[in-house]
Amino acid sequence: MKKYFLIFVVALTVASCNRNYDKAMKSADKDYILKIANEQFEKKKWANAIALYERLTNLVAGTDDAANVVFNSAYANYYDENYKLAGHQFKNFSVTFTDDPRKEEAAYMSALCYYEGSMDYNLDQSSTELAINELQNFLNNYPNSERSKNISQLIDELTYKLEFKAYENAKQYVKMAEYKAAVVAFDNVLNDFPSTKLRPQIYGYQMKSKYELAMNSLYSLKEERLDNAIAFSKQLEKELPGTNYAKDAADYRTKLMREKENFVVLQKQEEARKAVLTAKQKVEEEKMSANNKVQTQMQEQDAAEKKAMQIQRDSATIATPPPAATFKIQR
């Protein structure tokens, strides 16, 4: 019987709360709406509290209640996981109510909302970059605050998320065997995040990429890429001594050195082949030059003979007298 009585009491309480909420939503009485909104907030009915605080925004503008409405509304949205809106409200509070003792708390909660709203690493990271900026702003504005103690940790966490996204993007090039693009992408990760914790893994992927790029390179680029990969293997061993990455680098270097020896032999063979081709080409050019010279001489001789014959014909025409007249003029 006692159990049913408690259920009855709870049901009456819920019904009463719902009636009060519905009445407040239809009311124009600022004080009544504020009273019910605060009750809903205390009972952690965040959606109801948010709806009522939204109704109060214009009603309390310029009054002493305005700060509490904005502050409570921001917290209600935070607890309801509406982080973007909550962050905007907390930031608006800290900028608008500069003399309020809760200004620092609002600024901190604004930065925390941006942190909570940061997307997973595999999604767009503009929210993460914005969160880092907001956290850094709080650290700059309140360097001695008790709330600043964990800010650096939160910034490091978000920065790692950006690092990891860039790292995963670079890994995709390795999976697609786009090794040249992979080397550039991993270089960018190291340049953008010089203190990254992912440096050993990045070096491992770079070593593999440089190795594959050198071993399967065009002839004209092979020597340079082999030297580059060999030099990188030594750098990796020096920076990561005693690790599996260093061991792999040594194995890669053994293969690269063997490939370089083979390439030196190939270079000599290619140079010899080029020398033979150059000699043959030179002989052909000399032969062609000689043929051209003979042909030119023959053309010049032929032209000279034609010119001499023409001169003879012209001379014969001039030396021959005109024929005598065979008629007489009648008188």
Stockholm file with secondary structure:
# STOCKHOLM 1.0

chainA/1-331         MKKYFLIFVVALTVASCNRNYDKAMKSADKDYILKIANEQFEKKKWANAIALYERLTNLVAGTDDAANVVFNSAYANYYDENYKLAGHQFKNFSVTFTDDPRKEEAAYMSALCYYEGSMDYNLDQSSTELAINELQNFLNNYPNSERSKNISQLIDELTYKLEFKAYENAKQYVKMAEYKAAVVAFDNVLNDFPSTKLRPQIYGYQMKSKYELAMNSLYSLKEERLDNAIAFSKQLEKELPGTNYAKDAADYRTKLMREKENFVVLQKQEEARKAVLTAKQKVEEEKMSANNKVQTQMQEQDAAEKKAMQIQRDSATIATPPPAATFKIQR
#=GR chainA/1-331 SS CHHHHHHHHHHHHHHHHHHHHHHHHHCCCHHHHHHHHHHHHHTTCHHHHHHHHHHHHHHSTTSTTHHHHHHHHHHHHHHTTCHHHHHHHHHHHHHHCTTSTTHHHHHHHHHHHHHHTCCCTTSCCHHHHHHHHHHHHHHHHCTTCGGGGGHHHHHHHHHHHHHHHHHHHHHHHHHTTCHHHHHHHHHHHHHHCTTCTTHHHHHHHHHHHHHHHHHTCCHHHHHHHHHHHHHHHHHHHHHSTTSHHHHHHHHHHHHHHHHHHHHHHHHHHHHHHHHHHHHHHHHHHHHHHHHHHHHHHHHHHHHHHHHHHHHHHHHHHHHSCCCCCCCCCCC
#=GC SS_cons         CHHHHHHHHHHHHHHHHHHHHHHHHHCCCHHHHHHHHHHHHHTTCHHHHHHHHHHHHHHSTTSTTHHHHHHHHHHHHHHTTCHHHHHHHHHHHHHHCTTSTTHHHHHHHHHHHHHHTCCCTTSCCHHHHHHHHHHHHHHHHCTTCGGGGGHHHHHHHHHHHHHHHHHHHHHHHHHTTCHHHHHHHHHHHHHHCTTCTTHHHHHHHHHHHHHHHHHTCCHHHHHHHHHHHHHHHHHHHHHSTTSHHHHHHHHHHHHHHHHHHHHHHHHHHHHHHHHHHHHHHHHHHHHHHHHHHHHHHHHHHHHHHHHHHHHHHHHHHHHSCCCCCCCCCCC
//
